[in-house]
Amino acid sequence: MKENNFFKVILMSGLLIAFGLTAAFLTGEAGATNYPWLSWRHDLHNTGAAPDSGYPTTVKVLWDKTRSLEAPVSSNQPGRCTTPVVVGGNIVITTGNGGVVEARDQVTGNLIWSKLYNWLPIPPAPPDTPPNWCQGDIPTVVSNMGQCGYNINGECPDWCYECTATIPFDCTNKNKILIRGLNLSVDSGVFVAGATIDPNPARVYFGTMDGRFFALDLATGNEIWQKQPWKEPGGPNEGRPWYDQKFSWHLSPPSVDNGKLYFGSFLPSFFSIFQGFPLILDADGHVYGGWPSFNTNYKQYWVGRDGWSYCADKNTGSILWGWDPGGCGVTNIPPIANGKVFFNADTVVDYHYGQMAACDVNTGEKLWHVGPVPSAQGGNPAISLSRNTIFWPEGDGAVWAVDLTTGHVKWGYHGGFSVMGATGVASSMAIDEQRGWVLGASDTGHLFVLDMDTGRLIRETYLGVPGWQPADGWPDAGYWFPGASAMAIVPSQGVLYIGGTDFESAWQGQFNLGKEKLFCYDYASAGDTLSLLWDYQFFGAGGNEYIVKGHDPYQIAFYTLGSPALADGHVYYGSYNGHIYCFGDAY
């Protein structure tokens, strides 16, 4: 293994000023990364922009490595990389499906260390759970509005808010489990969300779909700490009764700043008494059918709510504060600026709607929010400090420019909405501070470049349709779309890189497979459209081109494609085929 000089850090103030970044960059000494890509969106402002140059404008595969096997290893499936790649300290970190976390040498691609994480067993019942409870009969709208269809010893159980006069039933064989949204065998590898590298001290942080969060030593992979925030002091279950215990996935990579981690959680659940629709209590504590309203005082018990966002001590994992968006939660990486952390979250009006909220970094106090908007959260927002603006993409296809200080909406732009996917801009924004542009991509395949000050469209194209012209309109076939694959841009060259899957295969059902490509576009040259410079298609075993898991109609396309990282003139990308690639000239 090469000597790791990752601790030798300096601030490159000139670049920081020019590009509006706050990240610390590393010196060019041996074993270090000159220009690292430490998080999903590169820096604390989520710019998605590399400050250096020399990135490939033609296809040049420097190395291609097969990742370690997923659990169970008998499947002989290399770890599918459906998450963003990060690079720092001469190390490339990849995560994704099947429990695989890997560290590889940035220059050679040689394996440094590998970890495999399996699903945890189903958690035990909370200690205050009564021995004679059960969850009711087959779920229906009526029987699961908190109205228990039985009595115990002639009394209504204390976990039922109301009891009907129906005949009691036998609870002996009723299911009594903590619903986790998804319960897989302990022999199966757990999904590992995108990682973030911390340069000082040299660590990597990430969460898992079974509710854990980890800190590992970057050089060795040794565990520093492991937490389950849903049951930690200061988490969502502190003070809650047994029938309202929450559990959540961790799909949000963390932001690391000033000794703290900021991350979200998603799709929490509860001790399963009420399985179907949510229940709402009125002012007298009685149950009624319907849906809660935004920012009203309500209680709701249903799978998919109370997805908290957290601030934790990076050295211990202890929770410092939590914020409840009142919805499914957060899957994005939250940007940080001017003493605020920003969450693009799901909330509830009458469905999964989106909002953008700013919270105080030290207390978690919500300072402002915009929304709800009529679809679930979109991709990662990005910040321009020079404009004092956060650019916020949403699932309904809209992009909003919002004042960092006040939350005032400056302008909006419709990027595109896919009826098949019921989603819009699930990809992330990117900031070209030099030109005053913000870039985005929607699940209609639409790539667009906007003026940051006005929202004016500068140029556009459709992913994978090289001959497209603005007069052609939205193609109803033949295009590719990114899902959550987030573009990485090089302002000094005016080029971008983004992953995509083909429309024709993607929406044929989850048991169908689609194609996968990495695209490179020139976004800065004159004209109405972006110019395709190159694309590279990924293949599975035996040359099979159908490798990406498909989607059912109205299923949001998220975490099926990885996101590229740019470091030292090279492009790093993890594919669904279980390989990690480096594109560029020889080091």
C-alpha distance (Angstrom), angle and dihedral (degrees) to the residues before:
residue distance angle dihedral
M1 . . .
K2 3.78 . .
E3 3.77 120.6 .
N4 3.81 108.6 -92.3
N5 3.78 114.3 -136.0
F6 3.79 92.7 170.8
F7 3.79 91.3 129.5
K8 3.82 92.2 67.7
V9 3.78 99.8 93.5
I10 3.78 132.0 166.2
L11 3.77 133.0 174.2
M12 3.78 112.1 -116.2
S13 3.78 93.4 -150.5
G14 3.78 96.4 179.4
L15 3.79 92.6 57.6
L16 3.77 91.7 42.7
I17 3.78 91.2 56.6
A18 3.79 94.0 44.0
F19 3.78 95.1 49.7
G20 3.81 100.7 30.4
L21 3.82 93.9 -120.6
T22 3.78 132.6 144.6
A23 3.80 100.6 -166.2
A24 3.81 120.2 115.7
F25 3.79 115.2 -120.6
L26 3.77 128.1 -152.2
T27 3.76 132.2 -116.7
G28 3.78 120.6 -105.3
E29 3.81 95.7 -114.4
A30 3.79 120.6 131.3
G31 3.78 114.3 -70.9
A32 3.79 94.4 19.4
T33 3.80 131.5 105.5
N34 3.79 110.4 -120.1
Y35 3.80 95.5 -156.3
P36 3.82 109.7 15.9
W37 3.80 129.0 -166.2
L38 3.81 98.5 -144.7
S39 3.80 101.8 172.3
W40 3.79 141.4 23.4
R41 3.81 91.4 -86.5
H42 3.81 97.4 30.2
D43 3.83 100.8 -115.7
L44 3.80 144.8 20.6
H45 3.80 91.1 -83.5
N46 3.83 92.8 53.6
T47 3.81 90.9 -128.0
G48 3.81 94.2 153.2
A49 3.81 86.7 -148.7
A50 3.80 129.3 130.7
P51 3.82 114.0 -143.3
D52 3.83 96.4 -151.0
S53 3.81 133.2 61.3
G54 3.81 142.5 -139.1
Y55 3.82 97.1 91.1
P56 3.82 118.5 155.0
T57 3.80 118.3 -87.4
T58 3.80 90.7 179.6
V59 3.80 128.9 45.4
K60 3.80 110.5 -82.0
V61 3.82 116.8 160.7
L62 3.80 106.0 -163.4
W63 3.81 95.0 178.4
D64 3.80 140.7 -8.8
K65 3.81 119.0 -161.5
T66 3.80 130.6 -174.1
R67 3.81 112.0 -129.2
S68 3.80 124.7 -130.4
L69 3.81 119.3 -81.6
E70 3.78 121.7 -84.5
A71 3.80 121.8 -122.1
P72 2.93 123.4 -63.5
V73 3.81 87.1 44.4
S74 3.80 89.5 -160.2
S75 3.82 85.9 76.8
N76 3.82 87.5 71.0
Q77 3.82 87.9 -145.4
P78 3.80 116.1 144.9
G79 3.78 111.9 -134.2
R80 3.80 109.4 -79.6
C81 3.79 108.4 -132.7
T82 3.80 107.0 -143.9
T83 3.81 95.7 151.0
P84 3.81 136.4 74.4
V85 3.80 120.6 -75.7
V86 3.82 119.2 -129.9
V87 3.81 128.7 -162.6
G88 3.82 132.1 -162.3
G89 3.79 141.1 129.0
N90 3.81 90.1 27.1
I91 3.81 87.2 -62.3
V92 3.82 130.2 116.6
I93 3.83 114.4 -152.8
T94 3.81 121.4 -159.2
T95 3.81 129.8 179.7
G96 3.82 134.2 167.0
N97 3.80 138.5 112.1
G98 3.78 128.3 9.7
G99 3.82 98.1 28.3
V100 3.82 96.8 -76.3
V101 3.81 121.4 148.4
E102 3.80 116.0 173.3
A103 3.79 139.7 -177.1
R104 3.81 118.1 -159.0
D105 3.78 135.0 177.4
Q106 3.79 109.1 -93.5
V107 3.82 93.9 -139.8
T108 3.82 103.3 39.5
G109 3.81 104.1 20.2
N110 3.81 89.9 -128.9
L111 3.81 115.0 154.7
I112 3.82 114.6 -103.3
W113 3.82 99.4 174.4
S114 3.78 139.6 -19.9
K115 3.82 133.3 -160.0
L116 3.79 130.5 -165.0
Y117 3.82 121.4 -157.0
N118 3.81 123.9 -167.5
W119 3.79 128.6 -161.9
L120 3.80 115.0 -83.8
P121 3.80 118.1 -121.4
I122 3.81 117.4 -95.7
P123 3.82 107.1 -78.5
P124 3.81 117.6 -109.3
A125 3.80 122.3 -105.7
P126 3.82 115.5 -83.3
P127 3.83 112.6 -93.0
D128 3.83 94.0 -111.8
T129 3.82 93.5 56.4
P130 3.87 110.3 128.0
P131 3.81 113.9 -123.9
N132 3.81 95.5 -129.4
W133 3.78 101.5 53.3
C134 3.78 127.4 120.4
Q135 3.74 134.1 172.5
G136 3.78 103.0 -117.6
D137 3.75 134.9 -111.2
I138 3.80 128.2 -50.4
P139 3.81 106.0 -35.1
T140 3.78 117.0 -100.7
V141 3.76 132.5 159.9
V142 3.82 91.2 -99.8
S143 3.80 101.5 40.2
N144 3.77 93.4 48.6
M145 3.77 100.5 49.8
G146 3.78 86.8 96.1
Q147 3.81 91.3 -84.5
C148 3.79 106.3 128.8
G149 3.78 114.8 -146.5
Y150 3.79 94.6 -146.6
N151 3.82 145.7 48.4
I152 3.79 130.5 -137.8
N153 3.81 114.8 -139.9
G154 3.78 87.8 -16.6
E155 3.79 92.5 -56.5
C156 3.75 133.1 108.4
P157 3.86 107.7 -115.2
D158 3.78 114.7 -113.8
W159 3.79 92.0 -119.5
C160 3.81 91.2 60.7
Y161 3.75 114.6 81.1
E162 3.80 91.3 -158.4
C163 3.81 133.6 5.9
T164 3.78 125.5 -145.8
A165 3.80 123.9 -141.3
T166 3.81 93.5 -113.0
I167 3.79 122.1 126.8
P168 3.83 113.6 -83.7
F169 3.79 117.2 -111.0
D170 3.79 134.0 -149.0
C171 3.81 113.4 -87.5
T172 3.80 95.0 -171.8
N173 3.79 97.9 103.8
K174 3.76 99.8 28.2
N175 3.79 118.6 127.7
K176 3.80 115.2 -101.1
I177 3.76 109.5 -175.6
L178 3.76 140.5 131.3
I179 3.78 104.4 -111.7
R180 3.80 111.7 -135.1
G181 3.79 97.7 -178.5
L182 3.79 86.5 -110.9
N183 3.79 126.8 26.7
L184 3.78 115.9 -169.5
S185 3.77 131.0 176.0
V186 3.80 118.8 -81.1
D187 3.80 85.3 -121.1
S188 3.81 90.3 64.1
G189 3.77 123.9 89.3
V190 3.78 113.5 -113.6
F191 3.80 121.9 -127.3
V192 3.81 109.6 -100.6
A193 3.81 115.8 -152.8
G194 3.77 125.4 -138.6
A195 3.81 116.7 -62.4
T196 3.80 133.1 -132.6
I197 3.81 124.6 -149.1
D198 3.80 119.3 -139.8
P199 3.83 112.9 -157.1
N200 3.80 97.3 -159.5
P201 2.94 109.2 69.5
A202 3.81 95.7 10.0
R203 3.80 104.4 -112.5
V204 3.78 141.9 136.9
Y205 3.83 123.2 -138.7
F206 3.82 129.4 -163.9
G207 3.80 144.0 150.1
T208 3.80 133.9 -133.6
M209 3.77 136.9 -140.6
D210 3.82 92.5 -114.0
G211 3.80 91.7 64.4
R212 3.81 103.8 -93.0
F213 3.79 132.5 128.0
F214 3.82 124.0 -159.5
A215 3.78 142.4 -163.1
L216 3.82 115.9 -162.8
D217 3.78 133.1 179.8
L218 3.80 105.8 -103.4
A219 3.81 97.1 -141.0
T220 3.82 98.5 44.9
G221 3.82 107.8 18.5
N222 3.81 89.9 -126.7
E223 3.79 113.3 154.1
I224 3.80 115.8 -108.2
W225 3.80 96.4 178.4
Q226 3.79 141.6 -19.3
K227 3.81 125.8 -158.2
Q228 3.80 140.0 178.0
P229 3.82 100.9 -148.4
W230 3.80 94.4 -169.0
K231 3.80 90.6 69.7
E232 3.81 100.7 30.4
P233 3.82 124.1 108.0
G234 3.78 107.1 -85.9
G235 3.80 91.7 27.3
P236 3.82 128.7 118.3
N237 3.82 95.6 -85.4
E238 3.78 98.6 55.3
G239 3.80 106.1 119.9
R240 3.81 94.8 0.9
P241 3.83 120.3 130.4
W242 3.80 118.9 -114.8
Y243 3.81 94.4 -98.9
D244 3.81 92.0 56.9
Q245 3.81 100.4 50.2
K246 3.79 111.9 143.0
F247 3.77 128.6 -147.6
S248 3.80 127.5 -177.6
W249 3.76 145.5 -174.9
H250 3.78 119.6 -120.5
L251 3.80 107.1 -134.7
S252 3.82 96.3 143.5
P253 3.82 116.7 97.0
P254 3.81 110.0 -139.1
S255 3.77 130.2 -111.8
V256 3.81 112.3 -137.5
D257 3.79 119.5 -148.4
N258 3.80 137.1 149.4
G259 3.80 95.3 -10.9
K260 3.81 94.2 -47.4
L261 3.80 138.8 103.6
Y262 3.81 121.3 -142.7
F263 3.81 117.8 -164.2
G264 3.79 142.9 142.1
S265 3.79 137.7 -130.9
F266 3.78 131.3 -142.8
L267 3.83 143.5 -154.5
P268 3.80 100.8 10.0
S269 3.78 121.8 -173.4
F270 3.77 140.6 -165.7
F271 3.77 143.4 -134.1
S272 3.78 97.4 -67.3
I273 3.77 111.6 -110.5
F274 3.77 98.6 118.1
Q275 3.79 109.3 40.4
G276 3.74 107.1 171.6
F277 3.78 130.9 43.2
P278 3.78 123.6 3.3
L279 3.76 121.4 -93.3
I280 3.78 124.6 -139.0
L281 3.78 128.3 -159.6
D282 3.78 120.5 -143.2
A283 3.80 124.4 -143.9
D284 3.82 90.4 -79.5
G285 3.78 93.4 51.5
H286 3.81 94.7 -106.0
V287 3.76 124.0 136.4
Y288 3.77 122.9 -114.8
G289 3.77 134.2 173.1
G290 3.76 119.8 -106.2
W291 3.76 141.2 67.3
P292 3.79 130.9 -69.6
S293 3.77 123.1 -108.9
F294 3.77 125.1 -124.0
N295 3.82 115.7 -88.6
T296 3.82 94.5 2.7
N297 3.76 126.4 127.6
Y298 3.77 104.0 -100.2
K299 3.75 141.1 138.8
Q300 3.74 119.4 -138.7
Y301 3.79 130.1 -178.6
W302 3.76 113.0 -165.7
V303 3.77 140.2 115.4
G304 3.79 108.9 -89.5
R305 3.79 105.7 37.5
D306 3.81 139.5 104.3
G307 3.81 95.6 37.9
W308 3.76 97.0 174.4
S309 3.78 128.0 -154.5
Y310 3.79 117.6 -139.0
C311 3.76 144.6 -152.3
A312 3.81 111.6 -159.4
D313 3.80 137.4 177.0
K314 3.80 105.4 -100.9
N315 3.81 93.2 -145.9
T316 3.82 97.3 51.6
G317 3.82 107.7 15.3
S318 3.82 89.6 -126.4
I319 3.80 113.9 151.4
L320 3.80 113.8 -111.1
W321 3.80 96.6 179.7
G322 3.78 141.7 -19.9
W323 3.80 134.8 -149.7
D324 3.80 124.8 -154.9
P325 3.83 114.3 -148.9
G326 3.80 90.7 -169.9
G327 3.79 93.7 -119.4
C328 3.79 146.4 61.7
G329 3.78 91.9 -47.5
V330 3.80 137.0 -133.9
T331 3.81 132.5 -36.8
N332 3.81 96.7 169.1
I333 3.80 132.0 85.0
P334 3.82 108.1 -104.6
P335 3.82 116.5 -127.3
I336 3.81 120.6 -138.2
A337 3.81 130.3 -147.1
N338 3.81 140.0 146.3
G339 3.80 95.2 5.1
K340 3.81 93.3 -50.8
V341 3.78 134.5 106.2
F342 3.79 115.9 -153.5
F343 3.81 124.9 -144.5
N344 3.80 124.3 -165.5
A345 3.80 96.5 -159.8
D346 3.78 144.3 168.4
T347 3.77 115.4 -112.1
V348 3.81 135.3 173.5
V349 3.78 132.8 -104.7
D350 3.76 103.0 134.6
Y351 3.79 97.2 -36.6
H352 3.82 140.5 0.9
Y353 3.78 100.9 -43.7
G354 3.78 129.0 169.6
Q355 3.78 136.0 -119.4
M356 3.80 139.7 173.6
A357 3.80 115.7 -137.4
A358 3.79 134.6 -178.8
C359 3.81 117.7 -148.9
D360 3.79 130.8 -173.7
V361 3.82 107.9 -101.2
N362 3.81 93.1 -137.4
T363 3.81 103.0 41.2
G364 3.80 107.4 19.2
E365 3.79 90.8 -126.1
K366 3.80 110.4 156.7
L367 3.80 107.1 -119.1
W368 3.81 98.7 -178.5
H369 3.77 142.0 -22.1
V370 3.79 137.1 -161.7
G371 3.77 119.2 -150.4
P372 2.88 162.0 -29.0
V373 3.78 96.8 -125.2
P374 3.80 121.4 -172.3
S375 3.79 101.8 -97.8
A376 3.78 139.9 38.9
Q377 3.80 122.5 -77.1
G378 3.77 119.1 -64.1
G379 3.79 130.9 -152.8
N380 3.78 131.1 -45.9
P381 3.80 117.8 -54.5
A382 3.81 119.5 -131.2
I383 3.80 131.6 -148.5
S384 3.79 133.4 -138.8
L385 3.79 108.3 -164.8
S386 3.80 92.3 -170.8
R387 3.82 89.1 59.6
N388 3.84 94.3 35.9
T389 3.80 85.2 -130.8
I390 3.78 138.4 131.1
F391 3.81 116.7 -154.3
W392 3.77 109.5 -146.2
P393 3.84 123.7 -167.1
E394 3.80 120.2 -159.2
G395 3.77 140.0 -160.8
D396 3.81 91.5 -113.5
G397 3.81 90.1 65.7
A398 3.80 96.9 -103.4
V399 3.79 127.0 127.5
W400 3.80 117.0 -154.6
A401 3.80 128.6 -161.4
V402 3.80 106.9 -151.0
D403 3.80 131.0 -176.1
L404 3.81 109.9 -111.6
T405 3.79 93.9 -142.6
T406 3.80 103.4 43.3
G407 3.81 107.4 16.5
H408 3.80 88.9 -122.4
V409 3.82 112.0 156.8
K410 3.81 110.3 -121.8
W411 3.80 99.5 -177.8
G412 3.78 143.5 -26.1
Y413 3.79 135.7 -143.1
H414 3.81 130.5 -169.2
G415 3.80 108.6 -130.9
G416 3.80 98.4 178.7
F417 3.82 141.0 -74.9
S418 3.82 126.9 -134.6
V419 3.79 112.1 -145.2
M420 3.81 90.2 -165.3
G421 3.77 91.8 55.9
A422 3.79 97.5 30.9
T423 3.78 85.7 -135.7
G424 3.77 139.5 104.1
V425 3.79 127.2 -175.7
A426 3.81 99.5 10.7
S427 3.79 89.1 150.3
S428 3.81 122.0 81.0
M429 3.77 133.8 -100.6
A430 3.81 123.0 -114.0
I431 3.80 129.4 -155.3
D432 3.81 126.4 -136.7
E433 3.78 98.5 -172.8
Q434 3.81 93.2 177.2
R435 3.80 93.8 62.5
G436 3.80 97.9 29.0
W437 3.81 92.0 -117.2
V438 3.79 134.9 137.7
L439 3.82 119.8 -158.5
G440 3.79 131.2 -156.0
A441 3.82 145.4 166.9
S442 3.80 132.2 -151.0
D443 3.79 135.1 -158.3
T444 3.80 89.2 -103.8
G445 3.81 85.1 71.6
H446 3.79 90.2 -107.3
L447 3.83 115.3 152.2
F448 3.80 113.1 -168.6
V449 3.80 139.8 179.1
L450 3.82 117.5 -154.7
D451 3.78 136.8 -172.2
M452 3.82 105.6 -109.9
D453 3.80 94.0 -142.5
T454 3.79 100.2 48.5
G455 3.81 109.4 13.3
R456 3.82 89.2 -120.7
L457 3.80 112.8 160.3
I458 3.80 110.4 -115.3
R459 3.79 100.6 177.1
E460 3.80 140.4 -23.6
T461 3.78 145.3 -178.9
Y462 3.80 140.6 171.1
L463 3.78 119.7 -101.9
G464 3.78 113.1 -103.5
V465 3.84 94.7 5.0
P466 3.83 101.4 103.7
G467 3.81 96.8 176.1
W468 3.81 95.3 51.6
Q469 3.82 119.6 132.1
P470 3.83 127.9 -172.2
A471 3.82 92.2 -110.2
D472 3.83 89.1 60.3
G473 3.82 94.1 70.3
W474 3.78 124.5 -156.6
P475 3.82 110.5 -20.2
D476 3.80 111.4 -130.1
A477 3.82 91.5 -152.0
G478 3.78 141.8 11.7
Y479 3.78 97.4 52.5
W480 3.79 132.4 113.0
F481 3.79 126.1 -139.1
P482 3.81 133.8 -156.0
G483 3.81 106.3 -139.3
A484 3.81 102.4 -171.2
S485 3.80 94.1 -18.6
A486 3.79 102.4 124.3
M487 3.77 123.2 -147.8
A488 3.79 121.4 -118.4
I489 3.79 115.8 -153.1
V490 3.81 137.3 -161.4
P491 3.83 107.4 -153.4
S492 3.82 93.3 -172.6
Q493 3.83 88.9 61.0
G494 3.79 99.9 27.7
V495 3.81 93.1 -127.4
L496 3.80 134.0 129.0
Y497 3.81 135.7 -163.2
I498 3.82 124.8 -153.2
G499 3.82 138.3 160.4
G500 3.79 124.3 -126.3
T501 3.80 145.2 176.9
D502 3.80 126.6 -147.2
F503 3.80 119.4 -96.6
E504 3.81 94.8 -140.1
S505 3.81 93.1 61.3
A506 3.79 102.1 29.0
W507 3.80 99.3 68.4
Q508 3.80 98.7 44.4
G509 3.81 94.9 95.8
Q510 3.79 136.8 -73.2
F511 3.80 92.2 -83.7
N512 3.79 90.6 57.8
L513 3.79 121.6 83.5
G514 3.79 130.0 -136.9
K515 3.78 137.9 -159.7
E516 3.81 126.3 -98.4
K517 3.80 131.7 -147.2
L518 3.78 139.6 169.9
F519 3.81 112.2 -138.6
C520 3.81 131.5 -158.5
Y521 3.82 119.0 -161.2
D522 3.78 136.1 -178.1
Y523 3.81 103.1 -132.4
A524 3.82 100.0 171.0
S525 3.80 106.8 56.9
A526 3.80 118.8 102.9
G527 3.79 120.6 -87.0
D528 3.80 140.6 67.1
T529 3.81 96.6 -78.6
L530 3.79 140.9 51.2
S531 3.80 114.3 -111.8
L532 3.82 120.4 -127.9
L533 3.83 108.4 -129.5
W534 3.81 98.3 177.8
D535 3.76 145.2 -30.1
Y536 3.78 131.7 -157.4
Q537 3.80 123.9 -155.3
F538 3.81 121.4 -147.5
F539 3.80 122.4 -140.7
G540 3.78 134.2 -162.9
A541 3.79 131.6 -141.8
G542 3.77 114.0 -36.5
G543 3.80 92.1 13.6
N544 3.80 93.7 -67.9
E545 3.80 109.5 165.6
Y546 3.82 96.0 -166.1
I547 3.80 103.5 83.8
V548 3.84 111.1 126.7
K549 3.79 118.9 91.9
G550 3.80 111.0 -110.4
H551 3.78 128.6 -134.1
D552 3.75 136.9 -125.2
P553 3.80 116.6 -124.4
Y554 3.80 113.0 -78.9
Q555 3.77 92.0 18.1
I556 3.79 113.2 127.6
A557 3.80 113.2 -119.3
F558 3.78 102.6 -126.2
Y559 3.80 133.2 146.9
T560 3.77 96.4 4.3
L561 3.79 95.5 106.6
G562 3.78 130.7 46.5
S563 3.80 127.1 -129.4
P564 3.81 124.5 -124.5
A565 3.80 124.5 -117.3
L566 3.81 123.3 -150.8
A567 3.81 120.4 -148.4
D568 3.80 132.3 158.4
G569 3.80 95.9 -15.6
H570 3.83 94.1 -47.2
V571 3.80 134.4 107.8
Y572 3.82 118.1 -139.2
Y573 3.81 120.7 -164.2
G574 3.79 134.2 171.2
S575 3.81 116.4 -150.3
Y576 3.80 135.5 -152.6
N577 3.82 85.6 -118.9
G578 3.83 89.8 74.4
H579 3.81 97.3 -105.6
I580 3.80 133.1 116.2
Y581 3.81 117.5 -146.2
C582 3.79 137.1 -161.1
F583 3.82 117.7 -158.5
G584 3.81 122.6 -165.1
D585 3.78 144.4 61.2
A586 3.79 122.9 -43.7
Y587 3.80 113.8 -79.5
